[in-house]
């Protein structure tokens, strides 16, 4: 039986949010990263691994009490591919695993379930990427058998370069849920999210 795990990237420098760490901004009364991780925990049956880096102590504290594995990326300043690498090296013991971003609070558990269903109903040996109108979304789903290949490029590990260079190993999953395609990188993006949420509309 397929078991789904997750790797959530929470190591970035949050530069575009200026003096604030976006992962610690309040979403529904809790830090954003806790909100996002709780969504993944509600949607899957496997382990959730959270990759930390920038302000790791604060991010760890925001996740206190949740059943997650914390992995610190010592190379977080080198960029996201090295956070993906850190997560892949500690990948959950699962048949497939989601690789997602810690700054996508619009994603719902049902959205993740829809992506998982599409992945399993398609070609589960391929990497599944949410897709809409030419936009690639997150999270993606990676089968366990692809892990070694994603780690083989030491200079640029992870999924971005690999999936673009190997389109035959990728399936695009058409999905319309906005959470897959929106993250919160700037004060303006956070303000827009707060406005939609306050109006009671599904963000």
Secondary structure as UniProt FT lines:
FT   STRAND          4..10
FT   HELIX           15..17
FT   TURN            18..19
FT   HELIX           22..24
FT   STRAND          26..27
FT   TURN            28..29
FT   STRAND          30..31
FT   HELIX           32..43
FT   STRAND          48..52
FT   TURN            54..55
FT   HELIX           56..62
FT   TURN            63..65
FT   STRAND          69..72
FT   TURN            74..75
FT   HELIX           76..78
FT   HELIX           80..89
FT   STRAND          96..101
FT   TURN            102..103
FT   TURN            105..106
FT   HELIX           109..121
FT   TURN            124..125
FT   STRAND          127..132
FT   TURN            133..134
FT   STRAND          135..143
FT   HELIX           144..146
FT   HELIX           147..151
FT   HELIX           160..165
FT   HELIX           167..169
FT   STRAND          170..174
FT   HELIX           178..180
FT   HELIX           187..198
FT   TURN            199..200
//
